[in-house]
């Protein structure tokens, strides 16, 4: 397949370590105000067994926009987070809260942490998308958690840290296909709904990854690849209702009850009662996983890990959410420009992660195709 050349012709390339956020305010402001960019649509093709390169060169003129209109999900926002801390603390399994800063703790979780009700790990210098900004560190933390609780066996890579990647100096915003990180993808059909699942690893316990609002299963690509080399496990990342390549009878029903029921049904369809999964989550995924555990929808649950979502700070942030969403570009002229914007604006600070993750967040305005399915 032909490689699409990075088209960052309006903004100069800067030498910087891979994964570090841009510090130029002018560049960020310029990207955030770019609402009417134009682009091309890749031609439809049959996906080969393994993609060693990236997406095909565009042919016809079209644009790219967000897969889901998050502004329209506002009626569900409070329901995602109210009572979350209490439910998290009441879940009867080993728990860990992975945060970008201790300032995110609310009173209930602070008391619970002092009482030893859950393990807490802080990864500073990360944005809200902790698992995308520092996938190697997150994989190390998860692997240590699993080994500590004797959930999985460490591999020979565990001590030296498999996830350390070489520094990449020149920025390249070419999108990358999912199979650089996952081994296969397939659709799970439950109750008239179809959910896309990406997997890697062939034995051991299951890590079930749930993404945040507006993202997709591909946001877990780097973490899945890293941790499957650190411990013996299986990774499964799911496109939730209304996101990615999942298609349901009602993509607009994003209530905690409906989405947690979806997760329970997906787990039952995939594994039955064996093997027991660990649910790993962030943002909106955090509330869905906690509600799944709280409602005992997965009786075989053996661990719950929540990444950078706390009830108090989440509810406070909702007041400015619509303003934040309006500040994002509505349309991108190419996938490269979308990836570049996400990095320079700080939505995803790791270039490698953005190159695979942003594809799952967008769709073609011309065909309305979800990009992973189309490309």
C-alpha positions in Angstrom: 0.0 0.0 0.0 1.1 3.6 -0.6 2.1 5.7 2.3 0.4 9.0 2.7 3.0 11.8 3.1 2.5 14.0 6.2 0.9 17.2 5.0 1.9 19.7 7.7 2.7 22.4 5.1 1.1 25.2 7.1 2.9 24.6 10.3 6.7 24.1 10.6 8.0 20.8 11.9 9.8 21.1 15.2 12.4 18.7 16.7 10.9 17.3 19.8 10.8 14.0 21.7 7.9 11.6 20.8 5.0 12.0 23.1 5.8 15.5 24.4 3.2 18.3 24.0 3.9 21.4 21.8 4.6 24.5 23.7 4.0 27.1 21.0 0.7 28.9 21.8 0.5 30.5 18.4 0.7 27.1 16.7 -2.0 25.7 18.9 -4.3 28.7 18.5 -3.9 28.5 14.8 -4.9 24.9 14.7 -7.9 25.3 17.0 -9.3 28.0 14.8 -9.1 25.8 11.6 -12.7 24.8 11.2 -12.9 24.5 7.4 -10.0 22.4 6.2 -10.4 20.3 3.0 -9.2 16.8 2.4 -9.4 13.6 0.3 -11.1 10.3 0.9 -9.1 7.1 0.7 -10.3 4.6 -1.8 -12.0 1.4 -0.6 -9.8 -1.6 -0.6 -9.6 -5.1 0.8 -7.4 -5.1 3.9 -4.5 -7.5 3.6 -3.5 -9.9 6.4 -0.9 -7.5 7.8 -0.4 -3.8 7.1 3.2 -2.9 7.0 2.5 0.6 5.8 -0.2 3.1 6.4 -3.4 4.1 4.6 -3.8 4.5 0.8 -3.4 7.8 -0.9 -6.7 9.8 -1.2 -8.5 10.0 -4.5 -11.7 12.1 -4.3 -12.3 15.3 -2.4 -14.1 15.1 1.0 -13.6 16.1 4.6 -13.4 14.5 8.0 -15.4 15.2 11.1 -15.9 13.8 14.6 -17.5 10.3 14.7 -19.8 11.3 17.6 -21.3 14.7 18.4 -20.3 14.9 22.1 -22.3 18.1 22.6 -25.6 16.1 22.1 -24.6 13.7 24.9 -25.0 16.4 27.6 -28.2 14.8 29.1 -26.1 11.8 30.2 -23.1 13.6 31.6 -24.2 13.9 35.3 -25.5 10.3 35.2 -22.0 9.1 34.2 -20.3 10.5 37.3 -22.8 11.1 40.2 -22.2 8.6 43.0 -19.1 7.2 41.2 -16.7 7.5 44.1 -19.0 5.6 46.5 -19.6 2.9 43.9 -15.9 2.5 43.2 -15.1 2.1 46.9 -17.8 -0.5 47.3 -16.7 -2.8 44.5 -15.4 -6.0 46.2 -12.2 -6.7 44.2 -8.6 -5.3 44.0 -8.8 -1.7 42.8 -6.4 0.9 41.6 -6.8 4.5 40.7 -4.3 5.9 38.2 -4.1 9.7 38.2 -2.2 12.5 36.4 -2.1 14.4 39.7 -3.2 14.1 43.4 -5.2 17.3 43.1 -7.9 15.3 41.3 -8.9 13.3 44.5 -12.2 14.2 46.0 -12.9 13.9 49.8 -14.5 10.5 49.6 -11.6 9.0 47.7 -9.0 10.8 49.9 -10.5 9.1 53.0 -10.8 5.7 51.1 -7.1 6.0 50.1 -6.0 6.7 53.7 -8.0 3.6 54.8 -6.2 1.5 52.2 -9.4 0.6 50.2 -7.6 1.0 46.9 -4.1 1.3 45.4 -3.2 4.7 44.0 -0.6 5.6 41.4 0.3 9.1 40.1 1.9 9.7 36.7 2.7 13.4 36.6 3.2 15.5 33.4 0.4 13.7 31.6 -2.8 15.1 30.2 -6.3 13.6 30.8 -5.5 10.9 28.3 -2.9 9.3 30.6 -2.8 6.0 28.8 -2.2 7.6 25.5 0.3 10.2 26.7 2.5 7.7 28.5 1.5 4.2 27.3 4.8 2.6 28.4 4.5 3.8 32.0 0.8 2.9 32.1 1.7 -0.6 30.9 4.4 -1.0 33.5 1.9 0.1 36.3 -0.7 -2.3 35.1 1.8 -5.2 34.8 3.0 -4.5 38.4 -0.6 -4.5 39.6 -1.3 -7.9 38.0 1.9 -9.5 39.3 1.4 -8.1 42.8 -2.1 -9.6 43.0 -0.9 -12.8 41.3 -3.3 -12.3 38.5 -0.7 -12.9 35.8 2.8 -14.2 35.4 5.6 -11.8 34.5 7.5 -12.4 31.3 11.3 -12.0 30.7 10.5 -8.4 29.6 9.0 -7.4 33.0 12.1 -6.3 34.9 13.7 -4.3 32.0 10.4 -2.7 30.8 9.4 -3.6 27.3 7.5 -0.3 26.6 10.6 2.0 26.4 10.6 3.2 22.9 13.3 5.1 21.0 13.1 8.9 20.7 11.6 10.1 17.4 12.9 13.6 16.5 11.0 14.4 13.3 7.3 14.6 13.4 5.3 12.4 11.1 1.5 12.6 11.2 0.8 9.8 8.8 -2.1 7.6 10.2 -1.2 4.0 11.2 -3.4 1.0 10.9 -4.6 -0.9 14.0 -2.8 -4.2 13.3 0.6 -2.6 14.1 -0.5 -3.2 17.7 -3.4 -5.6 17.9 -3.4 -9.1 16.4 -7.0 -9.2 15.1 -10.3 -7.5 15.2 -13.8 -8.9 15.0 -17.5 -8.0 15.7 -19.5 -9.3 18.7 -23.3 -9.4 18.1 -25.5 -9.1 21.2 -29.2 -8.3 21.4 -29.3 -6.8 17.8 -26.2 -4.7 18.4 -22.7 -5.1 16.9 -19.6 -4.1 18.9 -16.2 -4.0 17.4 -13.4 -5.7 19.5 -9.6 -5.6 19.0 -7.5 -8.3 20.6 -4.0 -9.4 21.3 -2.4 -12.1 23.4 -3.5 -15.8 23.4 -3.4 -16.9 27.0 -3.7 -15.7 30.6 -6.3 -13.4 32.2 -8.2 -10.9 30.1 -7.7 -7.1 30.3 -10.9 -5.5 29.0 -10.2 -1.9 27.9 -13.0 0.7 27.8 -12.3 4.1 26.2 -13.4 7.6 27.1 -16.2 9.7 25.6 -15.5 10.5 21.9 -12.5 8.2 21.7 -12.4 4.5 20.5 -10.9 1.2 21.3 -7.8 2.3 19.3 -6.8 4.6 22.1 -5.6 1.5 23.9 -3.4 0.3 21.0 0.0 1.1 22.5 -0.9 0.0 26.1 -2.2 -3.3 24.8 0.9 -4.0 22.7 3.2 -3.1 25.6 1.5 -4.9 28.4 1.1 -8.1 26.4 4.9 -8.3 26.3 5.3 -7.7 30.1 2.9 -10.2 31.5 1.1 -13.3 30.2 -2.4 -11.9 29.4 -5.0 -11.3 26.8 -6.1 -7.8 25.8 -9.5 -6.9 24.4 -10.4 -3.3 23.6 -14.1 -2.5 22.8 -15.7 0.3 20.8 -18.5 1.3 23.1 -22.1 2.2 21.9 -22.1 5.2 19.5 -18.3 5.1 19.1 -15.8 3.7 16.6 -17.1 0.9 14.4 -19.8 -0.3 16.8 -23.4 -0.1 15.5 -26.4 -0.4 17.7 -30.2 -0.1 17.5 -29.9 3.2 19.4 -26.5 4.9 19.3 -27.9 7.9 21.1 -28.7 6.0 24.3 -25.5 6.5 26.3 -26.9 6.1 29.8 -24.7 4.4 32.3 -27.3 1.7 32.7 -27.5 0.9 29.0 -23.7 1.0 28.4 -22.8 -1.0 31.5 -25.3 -3.6 30.4 -23.6 -3.6 27.0 -20.3 -4.4 28.7 -21.8 -7.3 30.6 -23.3 -8.7 27.5 -20.1 -8.4 25.5 -18.1 -10.1 28.2 -20.6 -13.0 28.4 -20.6 -13.4 24.6 -16.8 -13.4 24.5 -15.8 -15.5 27.5 -18.8 -16.8 29.6 -17.4 -17.3 33.1 -13.9 -18.2 32.1 -11.4 -16.5 31.9 -12.2 -13.7 34.4 -11.6 -10.2 32.9 -10.0 -7.2 34.5 -11.7 -4.0 33.4 -9.4 -1.0 32.7 -11.0 2.3 32.0 -10.7 6.1 31.7 -13.1 9.1 31.5 -16.6 8.1 30.5 -15.3 4.5 30.4 -14.5 4.9 34.1 -18.1 5.4 35.0 -19.3 2.6 32.8 -16.8 0.1 34.2 -17.6 1.1 37.8 -21.3 0.7 37.2 -20.7 -2.6 35.5 -18.9 -3.9 38.6 -21.3 -2.2 41.0 -24.3 -4.0 39.3 -22.4 -7.4 39.4 -22.8 -7.8 35.7 -19.5 -9.6 35.6 -19.6 -12.2 38.4 -16.0 -13.3 37.6 -14.5 -9.8 37.9 -11.1 -10.0 39.6 -9.9 -6.4 39.3 -10.9 -2.8 38.6 -8.6 -0.1 37.5 -9.8 3.5 36.9 -7.6 6.0 35.0 -7.9 9.7 35.8 -11.6 10.0 36.5 -12.8 11.2 39.9 -16.4 12.1 40.6 -15.8 15.6 42.1 -13.5 17.0 39.5 -15.5 15.3 36.7 -18.7 17.0 37.8 -16.9 20.4 38.1 -15.5 20.1 34.6 -18.9 19.6 33.0 -19.8 23.3 33.4 -17.1 24.2 30.8 -17.5 21.1 28.6 -19.7 22.6 25.9 -17.3 25.6 25.6 -14.4 23.2 25.2 -16.3 21.2 22.5 -17.2 24.3 20.5 -13.5 25.3 20.5 -12.5 22.2 18.6 -12.2 22.2 14.8 -15.5 21.0 13.3 -13.9 19.7 10.1 -10.4 18.5 9.1 -9.1 18.6 5.5 -7.0 15.4 6.0 -6.3 12.7 8.6 -2.8 14.1 8.9 -4.2 17.5 9.9 -6.5 15.9 12.5 -3.6 14.0 14.0 -1.4 17.1 14.0 -4.1 19.2 15.7 -4.7 16.6 18.4 -1.0 16.6 19.3 -0.4 20.4 19.1 -3.6 21.2 21.0 -2.6 18.7 23.7 -5.6 16.3 23.4 -3.1 13.5 22.8 0.5 14.3 23.7 2.1 11.2 22.2 2.5 11.3 18.4 2.6 7.5 18.0 -0.6 7.1 19.9 -2.4 9.9 18.1 -1.5 8.3 14.7 -3.6 5.2 15.5 -6.1 6.7 17.9 -7.5 9.6 15.9 -8.6 7.4 13.1 -11.2 5.8 15.4 -12.5 9.3 16.4 -13.4 10.5 12.9 -15.7 9.8 10.0 -15.9 10.9 6.4 -18.4 13.8 5.9 -18.9 12.7 2.3 -19.8 9.0 2.9 -20.4 9.1 6.7 -18.2 6.0 6.9 -16.4 5.3 10.1 -12.8 5.5 9.1 -11.5 2.2 10.5 -14.2 0.3 8.6 -13.7 2.4 5.4 -9.9 2.4 5.3 
